[in-house]
Amino acid sequence: MTVHELKELLNARNLTETLPEDAEVTCGYSCDLLSWVMSHGESGMAWATVQTHMNVVAVAVLADMACVVLPEDVEMEKEVLQKAENEGIVILSSPLTSYEICGKMYERQIPAHT
Amino acid sequence: MNGLIHSEYPRETADYTHAGEASADIKRQLRQLGVSANVMRRVAVASYEVELNLVIHSEGGVLTLDVFPDRVVLVSKDRGPGIPDVEMAMREGYSTANEEARALGFGAGMGLPNMKRNADGFEITSQVGVGTEIRMMFMLQ
């Protein structure tokens, strides 16, 4: 599934509009503890988190993630979005809860690990 | 042996805004050298953890990257305060991070164990009142 297809599935908005949505989502994850994500993050991951500060982008970049998904219409500050666009990390914001986001991804057979 | 790359990244206490930039730069440099994805990812995780440790726990310090033909070496040296019980600090889940760090999603007590797990060689020395030095090595082959 591509980031674009995930966006449609989650009824989400792409907050990083200048970025392409063609990256392949190969696995999914949900966690708000960044140091935990750092040790479990994988490339191609779609990561659901309510954290919105600069280090979310740093973790996503370092793990080569496909995108970050903010649940419950959480917004991200402009300068963090700018950083995400510079680094090429797509940030989606969905009205669904993290629980629902994971449920939908799992239903579409996106695994926990590649 | 001649190094291919030598870079230094000074980090200051509680500077969360710039935390992660050293790791991102290190990753970029390794990518330009054509280092394998597996090694690059392990170096990136370890460098991010050690960079965050400088920001969260130290009174400031420097992260140094050296790349040799056969290995990558990361060294973190800080100006204190030093770790009273290194063995305890190496345990997963043990953390002394403050509220500010925890609110940002850090302080899971995964930092040092995660560095050790990702590196091919890991050494830590610390003296209270002096500082902490962490040396990590990653084989390129």
gemmi code that builds the backbone of each chain (N, CA, C; Angstrom):
import gemmi

chains = {
    "A": [
        ("MET", (0.842, -1.192, 0.000), (0.000, 0.000, 0.000), (0.889, 1.258, 0.000)),
        ("THR", (0.517, 2.232, -0.811), (1.306, 3.470, -0.834), (0.812, 4.424, 0.265)),
        ("VAL", (1.601, 5.460, 0.516), (1.205, 6.476, 1.497), (-0.119, 7.114, 1.062)),
        ("HIS", (-0.266, 7.302, -0.253), (-1.503, 7.900, -0.768), (-2.713, 7.007, -0.441)),
        ("GLU", (-2.563, 5.706, -0.657), (-3.660, 4.775, -0.361), (-3.960, 4.737, 1.139)),
        ("LEU", (-2.899, 4.848, 1.940), (-3.092, 4.877, 3.394), (-3.865, 6.142, 3.795)),
        ("LYS", (-3.513, 7.234, 3.165), (-4.192, 8.507, 3.440), (-5.696, 8.362, 3.180)),
        ("GLU", (-6.040, 7.747, 2.060), (-7.458, 7.536, 1.715), (-8.119, 6.613, 2.735)),
        ("LEU", (-7.419, 5.536, 3.068), (-7.949, 4.539, 4.008), (-8.278, 5.161, 5.361)),
        ("LEU", (-7.427, 6.091, 5.797), (-7.581, 6.683, 7.124), (-8.334, 8.010, 7.083)),
        ("ASN", (-8.848, 8.328, 5.901), (-9.565, 9.595, 5.723), (-8.718, 10.769, 6.223)),
        ("ALA", (-7.436, 10.681, 5.913), (-6.477, 11.629, 6.490), (-6.145, 12.778, 5.538)),
        ("ARG", (-5.516, 13.816, 6.119), (-4.995, 14.932, 5.331), (-3.468, 14.843, 5.332)),
        ("ASN", (-2.847, 15.204, 4.218), (-1.396, 15.275, 4.174), (-0.986, 16.690, 4.585)),
        ("LEU", (-0.348, 16.820, 5.764), (0.053, 18.146, 6.249), (1.329, 18.640, 5.567)),
        ("THR", (1.994, 17.722, 4.869), (3.216, 18.076, 4.139), (2.882, 18.022, 2.644)),
        ("GLU", (2.119, 19.005, 2.205), (1.510, 18.950, 0.866), (2.499, 18.876, -0.295)),
        ("THR", (3.709, 19.396, -0.063), (4.665, 19.428, -1.184), (5.298, 18.056, -1.433)),
        ("LEU", (5.089, 17.117, -0.518), (5.775, 15.827, -0.659), (4.947, 14.803, -1.440)),
        ("PRO", (5.614, 13.973, -2.237), (4.901, 12.914, -2.958), (4.387, 11.845, -1.988)),
        ("GLU", (3.332, 11.148, -2.407), (2.716, 10.139, -1.525), (2.897, 8.748, -2.109)),
        ("ASP", (4.001, 8.567, -2.834), (4.154, 7.293, -3.535), (5.000, 6.254, -2.794)),
        ("ALA", (5.530, 6.614, -1.611), (6.347, 5.646, -0.862), (5.491, 4.460, -0.444)),
        ("GLU", (6.130, 3.298, -0.382), (5.410, 2.072, -0.032), (5.388, 1.917, 1.504)),
        ("VAL", (4.206, 1.685, 2.053), (4.082, 1.407, 3.495), (4.224, -0.099, 3.679)),
        ("THR", (5.273, -0.514, 4.386), (5.527, -1.957, 4.507), (5.207, -2.506, 5.893)),
        ("CYS", (5.052, -1.616, 6.896), (4.680, -2.079, 8.230), (4.117, -0.908, 9.031)),
        ("GLY", (3.474, -1.235, 10.151), (2.833, -0.195, 10.952), (3.220, -0.282, 12.420)),
        ("TYR", (3.062, 0.845, 13.113), (3.469, 0.891, 14.525), (2.736, 2.020, 15.227)),
        ("SER", (2.521, 1.866, 16.536), (1.917, 2.933, 17.321), (2.616, 3.029, 18.660)),
        ("CYS", (3.185, 4.199, 18.958), (3.886, 4.392, 20.234), (4.218, 5.873, 20.381)),
        ("ASP", (4.157, 6.376, 21.625), (4.456, 7.791, 21.849), (5.768, 8.007, 22.608)),
        ("LEU", (6.432, 6.919, 22.922), (7.698, 7.016, 23.635), (8.821, 6.967, 22.596)),
        ("LEU", (9.421, 8.118, 22.331), (10.346, 8.202, 21.200), (11.547, 7.276, 21.298)),
        ("SER", (12.085, 7.132, 22.501), (13.266, 6.271, 22.597), (12.878, 4.807, 22.361)),
        ("TRP", (11.624, 4.487, 22.620), (11.132, 3.139, 22.343), (11.000, 2.948, 20.828)),
        ("VAL", (10.439, 3.950, 20.186), (10.266, 3.887, 18.730), (11.626, 3.788, 18.039)),
        ("MET", (12.591, 4.502, 18.604), (13.931, 4.498, 18.022), (14.492, 3.079, 17.977)),
        ("SER", (14.193, 2.292, 18.995), (14.754, 0.944, 19.015), (13.885, -0.059, 18.260)),
        ("HIS", (12.665, 0.332, 17.896), (11.787, -0.614, 17.191), (11.360, -0.149, 15.812)),
        ("GLY", (11.711, 1.079, 15.460), (11.310, 1.621, 14.157), (11.956, 0.860, 13.008)),
        ("GLU", (11.231, 0.775, 11.891), (11.765, 0.069, 10.718), (11.534, 0.903, 9.469)),
        ("SER", (12.285, 0.591, 8.435), (12.091, 1.341, 7.197), (10.741, 0.967, 6.587)),
        ("GLY", (10.112, 1.936, 5.949), (8.813, 1.718, 5.323), (7.647, 1.759, 6.297)),
        ("MET", (7.933, 2.098, 7.550), (6.900, 2.065, 8.591), (5.951, 3.262, 8.517)),
        ("ALA", (4.662, 3.005, 8.811), (3.705, 4.086, 9.061), (3.539, 4.132, 10.575)),
        ("TRP", (3.939, 5.250, 11.184), (4.019, 5.348, 12.653), (2.947, 6.299, 13.173)),
        ("ALA", (2.051, 5.770, 14.004), (1.004, 6.598, 14.606), (1.479, 7.116, 15.963)),
        ("THR", (1.437, 8.442, 16.125), (1.846, 9.043, 17.408), (1.148, 10.381, 17.627)),
        ("VAL", (0.921, 10.720, 18.892), (0.363, 12.043, 19.207), (1.475, 13.061, 19.480)),
        ("GLN", (2.718, 12.601, 19.485), (3.836, 13.539, 19.671), (3.979, 14.383, 18.408)),
        ("THR", (4.291, 15.665, 18.570), (4.351, 16.530, 17.381), (5.593, 17.418, 17.339)),
        ("HIS", (6.565, 17.156, 18.190), (7.737, 18.047, 18.200), (8.808, 17.590, 17.203)),
        ("MET", (9.844, 18.398, 17.089), (10.913, 18.194, 16.100), (11.477, 16.777, 16.072)),
        ("ASN", (11.573, 16.181, 17.250), (12.251, 14.892, 17.306), (11.454, 13.764, 16.676)),
        ("VAL", (10.154, 13.979, 16.470), (9.339, 12.993, 15.744), (9.897, 12.856, 14.318)),
        ("VAL", (10.207, 14.012, 13.725), (10.760, 14.008, 12.368), (12.131, 13.328, 12.370)),
        ("ALA", (12.941, 13.659, 13.375), (14.284, 13.070, 13.456), (14.212, 11.548, 13.524)),
        ("VAL", (13.321, 11.024, 14.364), (13.200, 9.569, 14.525), (12.719, 8.935, 13.211)),
        ("ALA", (11.727, 9.564, 12.572), (11.182, 9.019, 11.325), (12.248, 8.992, 10.222)),
        ("VAL", (13.071, 10.052, 10.169), (14.131, 10.117, 9.160), (15.177, 9.036, 9.413)),
        ("LEU", (15.599, 8.930, 10.663), (16.677, 7.993, 10.973), (16.259, 6.552, 10.729)),
        ("ALA", (14.973, 6.259, 10.908), (14.506, 4.886, 10.707), (14.017, 4.650, 9.268)),
        ("ASP", (14.152, 5.671, 8.408), (13.686, 5.560, 7.007), (12.204, 5.218, 6.916)),
        ("MET", (11.390, 5.834, 7.754), (9.955, 5.513, 7.749), (9.255, 6.065, 6.506)),
        ("ALA", (8.098, 5.472, 6.196), (7.321, 5.925, 5.037), (6.528, 7.182, 5.389)),
        ("CYS", (5.955, 7.200, 6.597), (5.186, 8.383, 7.012), (4.877, 8.336, 8.508)),
        ("VAL", (4.439, 9.495, 9.026), (3.958, 9.591, 10.404), (2.465, 9.874, 10.325)),
        ("VAL", (1.656, 9.219, 11.176), (0.211, 9.462, 11.184), (-0.190, 10.052, 12.538)),
        ("LEU", (-0.721, 11.267, 12.523), (-1.205, 11.888, 13.755), (-2.680, 11.543, 13.909)),
        ("PRO", (-3.085, 10.966, 15.036), (-4.482, 10.588, 15.219), (-5.339, 11.760, 15.697)),
        ("GLU", (-6.647, 11.567, 15.650), (-7.627, 12.491, 16.242), (-7.426, 13.944, 15.805)),
        ("ASP", (-7.116, 14.111, 14.534), (-6.947, 15.451, 13.946), (-5.900, 16.305, 14.655)),
        ("VAL", (-4.939, 15.658, 15.263), (-3.848, 16.400, 15.907), (-3.107, 17.206, 14.839)),
        ("GLU", (-2.734, 18.433, 15.181), (-2.011, 19.287, 14.238), (-0.545, 19.347, 14.631)),
        ("MET", (0.256, 19.799, 13.700), (1.688, 19.914, 13.966), (2.104, 21.353, 13.674)),
        ("GLU", (3.027, 21.876, 14.457), (3.442, 23.268, 14.242), (4.144, 23.443, 12.899)),
        ("LYS", (4.002, 24.655, 12.367), (4.509, 24.983, 11.043), (6.006, 24.668, 10.877)),
        ("GLU", (6.793, 25.039, 11.895), (8.236, 24.818, 11.722), (8.607, 23.343, 11.740)),
        ("VAL", (7.802, 22.544, 12.455), (8.070, 21.102, 12.451), (7.687, 20.522, 11.081)),
        ("LEU", (6.576, 21.014, 10.522), (6.150, 20.562, 9.190), (7.185, 20.958, 8.130)),
        ("GLN", (7.751, 22.151, 8.322), (8.792, 22.604, 7.394), (9.980, 21.652, 7.430)),
        ("LYS", (10.321, 21.264, 8.641), (11.439, 20.323, 8.832), (11.107, 18.985, 8.152)),
        ("ALA", (9.865, 18.527, 8.341), (9.435, 17.256, 7.740), (9.515, 17.339, 6.213)),
        ("GLU", (9.117, 18.489, 5.666), (9.173, 18.649, 4.205), (10.625, 18.666, 3.728)),
        ("ASN", (11.486, 19.342, 4.480), (12.911, 19.375, 4.108), (13.518, 17.981, 4.129)),
        ("GLU", (13.066, 17.175, 5.079), (13.654, 15.838, 5.240), (12.902, 14.777, 4.430)),
        ("GLY", (11.782, 15.164, 3.827), (11.035, 14.217, 2.990), (10.182, 13.221, 3.760)),
        ("ILE", (9.712, 13.620, 4.945), (8.851, 12.726, 5.737), (7.398, 13.210, 5.658)),
        ("VAL", (6.525, 12.386, 5.092), (5.113, 12.752, 4.972), (4.437, 12.672, 6.343)),
        ("ILE", (3.695, 13.735, 6.699), (2.934, 13.740, 7.952), (1.446, 13.738, 7.601)),
        ("LEU", (0.741, 12.685, 8.012), (-0.701, 12.608, 7.800), (-1.414, 12.927, 9.107)),
        ("SER", (-2.596, 13.532, 9.013), (-3.414, 13.729, 10.209), (-4.786, 13.130, 9.923)),
        ("SER", (-5.207, 12.213, 10.812), (-6.459, 11.485, 10.601), (-7.443, 11.782, 11.735)),
        ("PRO", (-8.749, 11.794, 11.444), (-9.726, 11.975, 12.530), (-9.841, 10.739, 13.425)),
        ("LEU", (-9.316, 9.609, 12.973), (-9.438, 8.359, 13.735), (-8.497, 8.337, 14.945)),
        ("THR", (-8.807, 7.495, 15.925), (-7.904, 7.322, 17.070), (-6.757, 6.389, 16.663)),
        ("SER", (-5.705, 6.360, 17.473), (-4.576, 5.466, 17.182), (-5.062, 4.026, 17.083)),
        ("TYR", (-6.000, 3.687, 17.952), (-6.551, 2.326, 17.982), (-7.223, 1.990, 16.655)),
        ("GLU", (-8.012, 2.940, 16.158), (-8.708, 2.710, 14.880), (-7.730, 2.693, 13.705)),
        ("ILE", (-6.720, 3.556, 13.771), (-5.717, 3.608, 12.702), (-5.004, 2.260, 12.584)),
        ("CYS", (-4.587, 1.746, 13.744), (-3.899, 0.445, 13.743), (-4.849, -0.652, 13.252)),
        ("GLY", (-6.103, -0.595, 13.707), (-7.093, -1.603, 13.308), (-7.275, -1.622, 11.804)),
        ("LYS", (-7.383, -0.446, 11.218), (-7.580, -0.367, 9.756), (-6.347, -0.864, 9.005)),
        ("MET", (-5.177, -0.515, 9.500), (-3.953, -0.959, 8.821), (-3.807, -2.475, 8.932)),
        ("TYR", (-4.145, -2.997, 10.087), (-4.019, -4.440, 10.322), (-5.009, -5.211, 9.449)),
        ("GLU", (-6.207, -4.647, 9.359), (-7.258, -5.239, 8.530), (-6.815, -5.355, 7.066)),
        ("ARG", (-6.017, -4.359, 6.643), (-5.521, -4.369, 5.260), (-4.185, -5.111, 5.159)),
        ("GLN", (-3.891, -5.887, 6.181), (-2.736, -6.790, 6.212), (-1.379, -6.075, 6.133)),
        ("ILE", (-1.328, -4.877, 6.706), (-0.020, -4.240, 6.890), (0.565, -4.846, 8.169)),
        ("PRO", (1.698, -5.519, 8.079), (2.231, -6.224, 9.245), (2.919, -5.299, 10.256)),
        ("ALA", (3.253, -5.857, 11.415), (3.966, -5.096, 12.445), (5.447, -4.971, 12.086)),
        ("HIS", (5.946, -5.956, 11.362), (7.362, -5.934, 10.959), (7.473, -6.281, 9.483)),
        ("THR", (8.560, -5.789, 8.868), (8.765, -6.164, 7.459), (9.350, -7.555, 7.393)),
    ],
    "B": [
        ("MET", (45.999, 4.498, 10.599), (45.165, 4.407, 9.401), (44.478, 5.761, 9.150)),
        ("ASN", (44.464, 6.180, 7.890), (43.858, 7.465, 7.567), (42.339, 7.389, 7.633)),
        ("GLY", (41.745, 8.413, 8.254), (40.298, 8.459, 8.308), (39.736, 9.081, 7.038)),
        ("LEU", (38.563, 8.608, 6.616), (37.904, 9.162, 5.436), (37.113, 10.406, 5.816)),
        ("ILE", (36.577, 10.361, 7.044), (35.742, 11.466, 7.524), (36.046, 11.700, 8.995)),
        ("HIS", (36.108, 12.980, 9.378), (36.178, 13.322, 10.792), (35.242, 14.508, 11.005)),
        ("SER", (34.205, 14.316, 11.813), (33.265, 15.408, 12.090), (33.013, 15.514, 13.579)),
        ("GLU", (32.850, 16.746, 14.046), (32.555, 16.965, 15.467), (31.244, 17.728, 15.604)),
        ("TYR", (30.419, 17.287, 16.564), (29.114, 17.909, 16.780), (28.961, 18.274, 18.260)),
        ("PRO", (29.169, 19.548, 18.614), (28.959, 19.943, 20.020), (27.458, 19.959, 20.320)),
        ("ARG", (27.075, 19.475, 21.491), (25.659, 19.468, 21.903), (25.530, 20.148, 23.261)),
        ("GLU", (24.449, 20.911, 23.431), (24.254, 21.614, 24.710), (23.070, 21.034, 25.486)),
        ("THR", (23.108, 21.221, 26.799), (22.056, 20.738, 27.685), (20.675, 21.245, 27.266)),
        ("ALA", (19.714, 20.348, 27.214), (18.300, 20.672, 26.978), (18.010, 21.353, 25.647)),
        ("ASP", (18.931, 21.267, 24.682), (18.675, 21.854, 23.364), (17.937, 20.827, 22.490)),
        ("TYR", (16.664, 20.646, 22.800), (15.871, 19.616, 22.115), (15.595, 19.977, 20.656)),
        ("THR", (15.607, 21.285, 20.365), (15.299, 21.722, 18.996), (16.318, 21.192, 17.996)),
        ("HIS", (17.566, 21.166, 18.388), (18.595, 20.711, 17.453), (18.997, 19.258, 17.654)),
        ("ALA", (18.406, 18.613, 18.644), (18.726, 17.206, 18.880), (18.280, 16.396, 17.672)),
        ("GLY", (19.138, 15.550, 17.192), (18.813, 14.739, 16.021), (19.523, 15.231, 14.772)),
        ("GLU", (19.978, 16.481, 14.792), (20.632, 17.027, 13.596), (22.004, 16.394, 13.346)),
        ("ALA", (22.724, 16.115, 14.435), (24.025, 15.462, 14.276), (23.826, 14.077, 13.658)),
        ("SER", (22.843, 13.336, 14.180), (22.582, 11.980, 13.679), (22.164, 12.008, 12.215)),
        ("ALA", (21.336, 12.998, 11.861), (20.890, 13.112, 10.471), (22.081, 13.402, 9.562)),
        ("ASP", (22.996, 14.271, 10.037), (24.174, 14.595, 9.236), (25.104, 13.383, 9.096)),
        ("ILE", (25.247, 12.644, 10.194), (26.083, 11.436, 10.165), (25.524, 10.449, 9.139)),
        ("LYS", (24.207, 10.288, 9.166), (23.571, 9.352, 8.242), (23.793, 9.799, 6.786)),
        ("ARG", (23.656, 11.111, 6.563), (23.869, 11.650, 5.209), (25.294, 11.360, 4.721)),
        ("GLN", (26.254, 11.574, 5.611), (27.654, 11.351, 5.224), (27.913, 9.887, 4.894)),
        ("LEU", (27.312, 8.989, 5.697), (27.524, 7.560, 5.445), (26.856, 7.132, 4.141)),
        ("ARG", (25.694, 7.747, 3.872), (24.996, 7.416, 2.619), (25.850, 7.823, 1.422)),
        ("GLN", (26.480, 9.013, 1.521), (27.336, 9.485, 0.425), (28.518, 8.553, 0.197)),
        ("LEU", (28.973, 7.917, 1.273), (30.103, 6.991, 1.148), (29.665, 5.631, 0.612)),
        ("GLY", (28.350, 5.422, 0.538), (27.846, 4.148, 0.036), (27.846, 3.042, 1.080)),
        ("VAL", (27.797, 3.425, 2.347), (27.743, 2.439, 3.435), (26.416, 1.667, 3.357)),
        ("SER", (26.439, 0.372, 3.672), (25.231, -0.466, 3.537), (24.102, 0.036, 4.430)),
        ("ALA", (22.867, -0.230, 4.005), (21.685, 0.252, 4.724), (21.663, -0.258, 6.164)),
        ("ASN", (22.082, -1.503, 6.357), (22.064, -2.101, 7.695), (23.011, -1.359, 8.648)),
        ("VAL", (24.235, -1.137, 8.204), (25.217, -0.432, 9.053), (24.762, 1.017, 9.271)),
        ("MET", (24.274, 1.637, 8.196), (23.851, 3.028, 8.288), (22.743, 3.192, 9.323)),
        ("ARG", (21.807, 2.249, 9.319), (20.688, 2.322, 10.237), (21.163, 2.123, 11.688)),
        ("ARG", (22.071, 1.171, 11.893), (22.568, 0.919, 13.255), (23.358, 2.121, 13.777)),
        ("VAL", (24.173, 2.721, 12.918), (24.927, 3.912, 13.325), (23.958, 5.053, 13.631)),
        ("ALA", (22.917, 5.190, 12.793), (21.964, 6.285, 12.981), (21.219, 6.151, 14.313)),
        ("VAL", (20.781, 4.938, 14.634), (20.068, 4.713, 15.899), (20.990, 5.009, 17.083)),
        ("ALA", (22.207, 4.466, 17.024), (23.146, 4.651, 18.138), (23.550, 6.118, 18.277)),
        ("SER", (23.760, 6.800, 17.149), (24.184, 8.198, 17.240), (23.045, 9.068, 17.772)),
        ("TYR", (21.821, 8.729, 17.394), (20.677, 9.501, 17.901), (20.539, 9.317, 19.416)),
        ("GLU", (20.665, 8.085, 19.860), (20.561, 7.803, 21.298), (21.643, 8.552, 22.077)),
        ("VAL", (22.853, 8.519, 21.566), (23.955, 9.140, 22.306), (23.838, 10.668, 22.236)),
        ("GLU", (23.341, 11.167, 21.106), (23.118, 12.608, 20.961), (22.053, 13.071, 21.959)),
        ("LEU", (20.972, 12.294, 22.043), (19.903, 12.630, 22.997), (20.403, 12.557, 24.429)),
        ("ASN", (21.278, 11.596, 24.721), (21.832, 11.490, 26.065), (22.615, 12.753, 26.427)),
        ("LEU", (23.353, 13.287, 25.452), (24.097, 14.530, 25.721), (23.131, 15.658, 26.066)),
        ("VAL", (22.020, 15.727, 25.306), (21.042, 16.802, 25.508), (20.274, 16.617, 26.824)),
        ("ILE", (19.869, 15.379, 27.103), (19.021, 15.121, 28.275), (19.842, 15.107, 29.575)),
        ("HIS", (20.959, 14.413, 29.548), (21.645, 14.127, 30.809), (22.924, 14.921, 31.080)),
        ("SER", (23.604, 15.391, 30.024), (24.936, 15.953, 30.283), (24.901, 17.459, 30.513)),
        ("GLU", (26.022, 17.976, 30.922), (26.188, 19.432, 31.042), (26.820, 19.972, 29.758)),
        ("GLY", (26.601, 19.274, 28.684), (27.165, 19.653, 27.391), (28.315, 18.744, 27.030)),
        ("GLY", (28.519, 18.554, 25.746), (29.601, 17.680, 25.319), (29.718, 17.651, 23.811)),
        ("VAL", (30.538, 16.745, 23.321), (30.788, 16.666, 21.884), (30.653, 15.228, 21.396)),
        ("LEU", (29.972, 15.085, 20.257), (29.875, 13.792, 19.584), (30.822, 13.841, 18.391)),
        ("THR", (31.667, 12.832, 18.268), (32.638, 12.804, 17.178), (32.426, 11.586, 16.297)),
        ("LEU", (32.460, 11.815, 14.990), (32.349, 10.725, 14.012), (33.677, 10.568, 13.294)),
        ("ASP", (34.173, 9.338, 13.236), (35.334, 9.044, 12.404), (35.010, 7.842, 11.542)),
        ("VAL", (35.243, 7.978, 10.263), (35.019, 6.839, 9.370), (36.367, 6.413, 8.803)),
        ("PHE", (36.688, 5.146, 8.970), (37.903, 4.545, 8.424), (37.478, 3.573, 7.319)),
        ("PRO", (38.425, 3.095, 6.510), (38.031, 2.187, 5.413), (37.272, 0.944, 5.893)),
        ("ASP", (37.555, 0.495, 7.120), (36.920, -0.746, 7.571), (35.916, -0.561, 8.703)),
        ("ARG", (35.785, 0.660, 9.246), (34.891, 0.817, 10.383), (34.452, 2.267, 10.609)),
        ("VAL", (33.360, 2.393, 11.357), (32.872, 3.713, 11.776), (33.056, 3.793, 13.286)),
        ("VAL", (33.574, 4.921, 13.769), (33.753, 5.092, 15.211), (32.998, 6.342, 15.671)),
        ("LEU", (32.156, 6.157, 16.692), (31.441, 7.280, 17.301), (31.940, 7.427, 18.725)),
        ("VAL", (32.308, 8.659, 19.099), (32.752, 8.916, 20.470), (31.969, 10.095, 21.030)),
        ("SER", (31.391, 9.901, 22.208), (30.691, 10.979, 22.887), (31.424, 11.290, 24.182)),
        ("LYS", (31.793, 12.563, 24.351), (32.497, 12.991, 25.572), (31.753, 14.164, 26.154)),
        ("ASP", (31.390, 14.080, 27.431), (30.699, 15.229, 28.017), (31.463, 15.818, 29.197)),
        ("ARG", (30.953, 16.949, 29.693), (31.627, 17.679, 30.786), (30.983, 17.390, 32.132)),
        ("GLY", (30.271, 16.319, 32.249), (29.620, 15.978, 33.499), (28.137, 15.848, 33.325)),
        ("PRO", (27.449, 15.437, 34.373), (27.901, 15.283, 35.764), (28.541, 13.921, 36.069)),
        ("GLY", (28.536, 12.980, 35.110), (29.036, 11.634, 35.400), (27.937, 10.735, 35.922)),
        ("ILE", (28.094, 9.428, 35.699), (27.070, 8.450, 36.105), (27.561, 7.705, 37.351)),
        ("PRO", (26.807, 7.801, 38.468), (27.265, 7.161, 39.704), (27.313, 5.627, 39.600)),
        ("ASP", (26.329, 5.035, 38.899), (26.269, 3.580, 38.808), (26.054, 3.175, 37.344)),
        ("VAL", (27.148, 2.929, 36.639), (27.067, 2.629, 35.199), (26.302, 1.330, 34.944)),
        ("GLU", (26.516, 0.359, 35.829), (25.848, -0.941, 35.655), (24.327, -0.766, 35.683)),
        ("MET", (23.860, 0.047, 36.614), (22.427, 0.340, 36.725), (21.938, 1.089, 35.484)),
        ("ALA", (22.739, 2.053, 35.029), (22.356, 2.866, 33.863), (22.250, 2.021, 32.593)),
        ("MET", (22.971, 0.907, 32.556), (22.944, 0.036, 31.373), (21.705, -0.851, 31.337)),
        ("ARG", (20.942, -0.898, 32.432), (19.758, -1.757, 32.466), (18.600, -1.148, 31.696)),
        ("GLU", (17.926, -1.980, 30.908), (16.756, -1.505, 30.178), (15.666, -1.080, 31.143)),
        ("GLY", (15.089, 0.075, 30.889), (13.982, 0.544, 31.722), (14.416, 1.455, 32.847)),
        ("TYR", (15.729, 1.515, 33.122), (16.207, 2.412, 34.172), (16.516, 3.768, 33.560)),
        ("SER", (15.925, 4.822, 34.104), (16.179, 6.158, 33.552), (16.166, 7.211, 34.648)),
        ("THR", (17.014, 8.220, 34.482), (17.021, 9.352, 35.417), (16.586, 10.626, 34.688)),
        ("ALA", (15.936, 10.457, 33.525), (15.512, 11.627, 32.735), (14.513, 12.473, 33.522)),
        ("ASN", (14.582, 13.795, 33.333), (13.680, 14.701, 34.055), (12.298, 14.784, 33.388)),
        ("GLU", (11.405, 15.555, 33.987), (10.027, 15.665, 33.490), (9.969, 16.241, 32.082)),
        ("GLU", (10.819, 17.222, 31.799), (10.812, 17.843, 30.474), (11.115, 16.796, 29.402)),
        ("ALA", (12.130, 15.997, 29.657), (12.510, 14.960, 28.696), (11.399, 13.922, 28.556)),
        ("ARG", (10.794, 13.548, 29.664), (9.734, 12.526, 29.625), (8.509, 13.024, 28.878)),
        ("ALA", (8.212, 14.320, 29.048), (7.048, 14.886, 28.366), (7.227, 14.834, 26.844)),
        ("LEU", (8.471, 14.866, 26.389), (8.741, 14.803, 24.948), (8.803, 13.362, 24.437)),
        ("GLY", (8.638, 12.425, 25.353), (8.638, 11.020, 24.929), (9.985, 10.338, 25.056)),
        ("PHE", (10.875, 10.932, 25.843), (12.162, 10.289, 26.105), (12.159, 9.718, 27.518)),
        ("GLY", (13.273, 9.083, 27.875), (13.384, 8.582, 29.239), (12.769, 7.213, 29.442)),
        ("ALA", (12.791, 6.387, 28.383), (12.266, 5.021, 28.532), (13.324, 4.096, 29.129)),
        ("GLY", (14.523, 4.614, 29.296), (15.598, 3.777, 29.824), (16.093, 2.783, 28.790)),
        ("MET", (16.038, 3.195, 27.520), (16.439, 2.308, 26.422), (17.733, 2.777, 25.758)),
        ("GLY", (18.170, 3.979, 26.100), (19.274, 4.612, 25.377), (20.560, 3.801, 25.358)),
        ("LEU", (21.163, 3.611, 26.521), (22.454, 2.909, 26.558), (22.340, 1.459, 26.067)),
        ("PRO", (21.318, 0.681, 26.529), (21.194, -0.688, 26.008), (21.024, -0.726, 24.484)),
        ("ASN", (20.300, 0.269, 23.962), (20.070, 0.333, 22.518), (21.369, 0.615, 21.754)),
        ("MET", (22.209, 1.478, 22.330), (23.514, 1.753, 21.702), (24.342, 0.477, 21.660)),
        ("LYS", (24.384, -0.210, 22.797), (25.198, -1.411, 22.900), (24.728, -2.480, 21.907)),
        ("ARG", (23.398, -2.601, 21.780), (22.808, -3.604, 20.893), (23.142, -3.328, 19.421)),
        ("ASN", (23.193, -2.066, 19.059), (23.399, -1.715, 17.655), (24.864, -1.641, 17.238)),
        ("ALA", (25.757, -1.437, 18.207), (27.179, -1.286, 17.871), (27.877, -2.641, 17.882)),
        ("ASP", (28.981, -2.738, 17.119), (29.793, -3.962, 17.144), (30.795, -3.922, 18.286)),
        ("GLY", (31.053, -2.723, 18.789), (31.914, -2.577, 19.956), (31.395, -1.409, 20.782)),
        ("PHE", (31.331, -1.561, 22.114), (30.751, -0.521, 22.963), (31.526, -0.424, 24.257)),
        ("GLU", (31.970, 0.778, 24.591), (32.669, 0.984, 25.874), (32.143, 2.247, 26.517)),
        ("ILE", (31.945, 2.188, 27.835), (31.511, 3.392, 28.546), (32.372, 3.558, 29.793)),
        ("THR", (32.872, 4.782, 29.989), (33.591, 5.084, 31.225), (33.002, 6.383, 31.773)),
        ("SER", (32.847, 6.417, 33.077), (32.234, 7.603, 33.661), (32.801, 7.878, 35.039)),
        ("GLN", (32.957, 9.157, 35.333), (33.439, 9.552, 36.652), (32.591, 10.728, 37.136)),
        ("VAL", (31.989, 10.540, 38.306), (31.138, 11.607, 38.839), (31.969, 12.866, 39.068)),
        ("GLY", (31.441, 13.996, 38.610), (32.146, 15.264, 38.765), (33.097, 15.551, 37.618)),
        ("VAL", (33.325, 14.559, 36.760), (34.236, 14.754, 35.629), (33.477, 14.631, 34.302)),
        ("GLY", (32.865, 13.467, 34.091), (32.111, 13.296, 32.847), (32.038, 11.850, 32.399)),
        ("THR", (31.408, 11.662, 31.246), (31.187, 10.328, 30.699), (31.745, 10.269, 29.283)),
        ("GLU", (32.375, 9.152, 28.962), (32.843, 8.938, 27.592), (32.281, 7.620, 27.093)),
        ("ILE", (31.662, 7.667, 25.923), (31.111, 6.464, 25.299), (31.788, 6.283, 23.942)),
        ("ARG", (32.332, 5.107, 23.708), (32.984, 4.809, 22.424), (32.254, 3.661, 21.762)),
        ("MET", (31.872, 3.852, 20.500), (31.186, 2.789, 19.764), (31.872, 2.563, 18.427)),
        ("MET", (31.891, 1.295, 18.017), (32.549, 0.943, 16.758), (31.592, 0.079, 15.932)),
        ("PHE", (31.579, 0.321, 14.630), (30.711, -0.431, 13.709), (31.578, -0.920, 12.552)),
        ("MET", (31.605, -2.212, 12.311), (32.403, -2.758, 11.203), (31.682, -2.481, 9.876)),
        ("LEU", (32.453, -2.132, 8.867), (31.823, -1.835, 7.568), (31.668, -3.081, 6.700)),
        ("GLN", (32.407, -4.151, 7.021), (32.239, -5.368, 6.219), (31.338, -6.363, 6.929)),
    ],
}
model = gemmi.Model(1)
for chain_id, residues in chains.items():
    chain = gemmi.Chain(chain_id)
    for i, (resn, *xyz) in enumerate(residues, 1):
        res = gemmi.Residue()
        res.name, res.seqid = resn, gemmi.SeqId(i, " ")
        for name, pos in zip(("N", "CA", "C"), xyz):
            atom = gemmi.Atom()
            atom.name, atom.element = name, gemmi.Element(name[0])
            atom.pos, atom.b_iso = gemmi.Position(*pos), 0.0
            res.add_atom(atom)
        chain.add_residue(res)
    model.add_chain(chain)
structure = gemmi.Structure()
structure.add_model(model)
structure.setup_entities()
